[in-house]
Amino acid sequence: MTEPVDRPAETVAPEVLFYEQGASWLWVLAGPAAGVAMALIQLSGGYGIQWVVPGLFFVLVSGFLAIQVKAARIHTSVELTTEKLRQGTEVTLVDEIVRVYPEASGAETPKWQYARALGELTGVPRGRTGIGLRLTNDRTAQAWARKHRQLREELTNLIEECIPPEPTA
C-alpha cells in the first residue's frame, strides 16, 4: 500500500487591482512602415527599388524601437496588488504605505511633489502623473501612472482597508 504524499499548499497569486504595461509593441510596426516609405520614395524617383535602403530602414527602426519598448515595459510598468505596489522594478509593500495625499490643486505646489519618485528612474516618467504617498518611518514618495486617478482610487481604498479603526473611548 502506498502512503499519501504531502503536497505543499498551492500559493495563490494576490489579486491585481491596477496594471499598466508601460508601452505597446505596436510601436515596432513603425519599422516596416519606414521600409515601405523608403521603397515608395525610391519608386517615385523613377529609378526602381534598391532593397538595401528600405531593408536597412526596416531593420534599424524596428530594432531601435524594440529596445525602447522593452525598456519602457520594464521601467514604466505599474502593478498594484493587495500586497505590493510595483513601479518599474521597485516594489513597495502596501503595509509601508500610511497615507495617500490629496491631488494637487491650486497655484501652490504641495511638498510631496518634491519627493522622490518610486522606481529606479530619476523622476516621474513622461506622460505619467505623480501621486503623493506617506510611507512608514516618516518618508514621502511619489507613485505614478498614466491613469493616475484610477491608481489613486485603488490605493486609497486599499489603504483605508488596511488602517485599523481607532479605538473608541
Protein Blocks (a to p, Z undefined) as FASTA:
>chain_A
ZZdddddddddddddfbdcehiacklmmmmmmmmmmmmmmmmmnonopafklmmmmmmmm
mmmmmmmmmmmmmmmcccddfkbccehjaccdfklpmbdcdddedjbdcfklmpccedjb
fbdcehiacdddddehhiacddddfklmlmmmmmmmmmmmmpccdddZZ
